[in-house]
Amino acid sequence: MVLGVYAIGSLVCHQLPERSYHLWTAQLPVCARCTGIYFGAVLGAFGSTWARAFARLSDAREARVVAAHLGTSALQVDTVRFRSVLWFGSLRHARVLLGIAAAPTALTLAWEWSTGGMPSNAVRAAAGVPIGLVVAWLVVAAADNQVN
């Protein structure tokens, strides 16, 4: 089973020992940057899910108040007034945000390629977190949009 995890990791990552975190004496199946991306993805998935639930709860409360004033059902108002959880406004805004999220990784890559030096694993992991966060947020929000 462990060999399978490392084999899958090798499909998406170079797995260079000097660029990877180690737990005790075992190298993780992906490098520090990929670790940061996956950590960001977990944060983005949980954050998007939590934000969607909070927005729905807030909209449901607001719908009940509006429905009481209009003399209609809360379900009708809630259906009409539900806000987009993407919060990006448009596909263009989502692309811009994705570009901004990719900037830290692009900067670390440019530094590596231009100087020949390697940033620390902590810097590489931190640079990967925004990409994972934004991509996961978009995927979860898009999936919710397709399901509902």
Phi and psi in degrees as a GROMACS rama.xvg file:
@    title "Ramachandran Plot"
@    xaxis  label "Phi"
@    yaxis  label "Psi"
@TYPE xy
-62.1443  -39.9687  VAL-2
-62.6314  -34.5343  LEU-3
-64.3235  -39.8466  GLY-4
-63.2788  -44.6916  VAL-5
-68.0644  -34.1281  TYR-6
-66.0666  -42.5097  ALA-7
-65.1646  -41.782  ILE-8
-59.1145  -35.6351  GLY-9
-68.9389  -19.9327  SER-10
-74.3709  -25.8622  LEU-11
-115.777  -5.02063  VAL-12
-145.27  149.667  CYS-13
-73.3863  -23.4883  HIS-14
57.8425  34.4362  GLN-15
-69.0245  129.314  LEU-16
-57.46  -40.1532  PRO-17
-71.6976  -13.053  GLU-18
-109.746  12.4324  ARG-19
-120.199  151.839  SER-20
-78.0671  154.455  TYR-21
-126.462  134.213  HIS-22
-103.331  115.826  LEU-23
56.9178  -109.284  TRP-24
-111.281  -0.271433  THR-25
-97.2222  129.171  ALA-26
-75.1232  138.487  GLN-27
-66.7833  155.571  LEU-28
-71.5812  -8.53819  PRO-29
-135.189  162.047  VAL-30
-73.6343  175.605  CYS-31
-61.6795  -40.9949  ALA-32
-63.6195  -44.9388  ARG-33
-64.2487  -37.4818  CYS-34
-59.6623  -43.513  THR-35
-62.8995  -41.1427  GLY-36
-62.1775  -46.1492  ILE-37
-67.4359  -37.1034  TYR-38
-63.76  -43.2453  PHE-39
-62.3928  -36.8035  GLY-40
-64.1046  -40.0273  ALA-41
-62.8008  -46.2587  VAL-42
-60.7696  -43.3841  LEU-43
-65.4005  -40.74  GLY-44
-65.9862  -46.5842  ALA-45
-65.3879  -42.6391  PHE-46
-62.9896  -43.7136  GLY-47
-65.4177  -42.1993  SER-48
-63.3128  -45.425  THR-49
-63.3236  -43.7703  TRP-50
-64.4744  -39.8284  ALA-51
-62.2457  -45.5245  ARG-52
-63.8457  -42.5241  ALA-53
-64.6446  -41.8255  PHE-54
-64.7406  -40.4635  ALA-55
-65.061  -41.9244  ARG-56
-62.9604  -45.3497  LEU-57
-62.6799  -43.9854  SER-58
-67.2209  -35.8727  ASP-59
-64.9902  -41.9158  ALA-60
-62.8653  -46.05  ARG-61
-62.3687  -39.278  GLU-62
-63.9927  -39.1328  ALA-63
-64.0541  -40.5185  ARG-64
-65.8778  -46.4771  VAL-65
-64.6547  -40.9501  VAL-66
-63.3681  -37.815  ALA-67
-63.3477  -37.7354  ALA-68
-74.717  -32.414  HIS-69
-90.156  -15.0857  LEU-70
73.516  30.8538  GLY-71
-122.518  179.237  THR-72
-81.3439  147.807  SER-73
-65.2012  -31.8193  ALA-74
-62.3959  -41.6663  LEU-75
-63.9397  -45.1082  GLN-76
-67.273  -41.9815  VAL-77
-61.4795  -41.0437  ASP-78
-63.7206  -39.1802  THR-79
-75.7777  -37.3621  VAL-80
-97.4561  -1.58607  ARG-81
-60.9409  126.012  PHE-82
-78.235  153.444  ARG-83
-72.4238  131.159  SER-84
-83.4029  -13.973  VAL-85
-60.6085  -36.1872  LEU-86
59.5858  13.008  TRP-87
-98.551  -12.6306  PHE-88
83.4634  -41.3656  GLY-89
-159.276  170.083  SER-90
-63.4951  -35.0542  LEU-91
-61.3868  -44.6789  ARG-92
-63.5951  -38.7636  HIS-93
-63.547  -40.2292  ALA-94
-65.7661  -40.5498  ARG-95
-62.3556  -45.5952  VAL-96
-62.2483  -39.4922  LEU-97
-63.6691  -39.6777  LEU-98
-63.4739  -41.0731  GLY-99
-64.5845  -40.5427  ILE-100
-65.623  -31.0584  ALA-101
-80.7822  -15.7672  ALA-102
-57.9768  -45.398  ALA-103
-60.0148  -40.0973  PRO-104
-67.8798  -40.7101  THR-105
-60.9474  -39.5222  ALA-106
-65.6887  -41.6616  LEU-107
-66.7544  -37.3515  THR-108
-65.6005  -43.2553  LEU-109
-61.2773  -39.9151  ALA-110
-64.1887  -45.6082  TRP-111
-60.7905  -45.4963  GLU-112
-73.1996  -30.8045  TRP-113
-88.3421  -30.4637  SER-114
-105.27  -20.1326  THR-115
80.6373  -6.7271  GLY-116
-85.7022  162.678  GLY-117
-120.51  126.104  MET-118
-65.5812  161.437  PRO-119
-63.9941  161.496  SER-120
-60.6928  -34.9749  ASN-121
-63.3409  -41.2479  ALA-122
-66.471  -43.6045  VAL-123
-64.8546  -40.4733  ARG-124
-66.94  -44.6921  ALA-125
-62.4303  -34.9988  ALA-126
-68.6007  -26.7573  ALA-127
-82.077  -24.1717  GLY-128
-56.6162  -46.6449  VAL-129
-60.427  -37.0472  PRO-130
-62.8927  -50.2744  ILE-131
-59.7428  -42.4041  GLY-132
-62.2434  -50.9763  LEU-133
-67.3108  -43.6122  VAL-134
-63.1784  -45.4128  VAL-135
-63.7214  -41.1413  ALA-136
-58.2996  -46.826  TRP-137
-65.203  -41.7212  LEU-138
-64.4796  -46.2069  VAL-139
-64.9161  -43.2736  VAL-140
-64.6014  -40.0804  ALA-141
-68.2882  -39.4011  ALA-142
-64.177  -40.7011  ALA-143
-63.5769  -39.2019  ASP-144
-64.0627  -35.9996  ASN-145
-75.1592  -34.8704  GLN-146
-76.0078  -41.9302  VAL-147
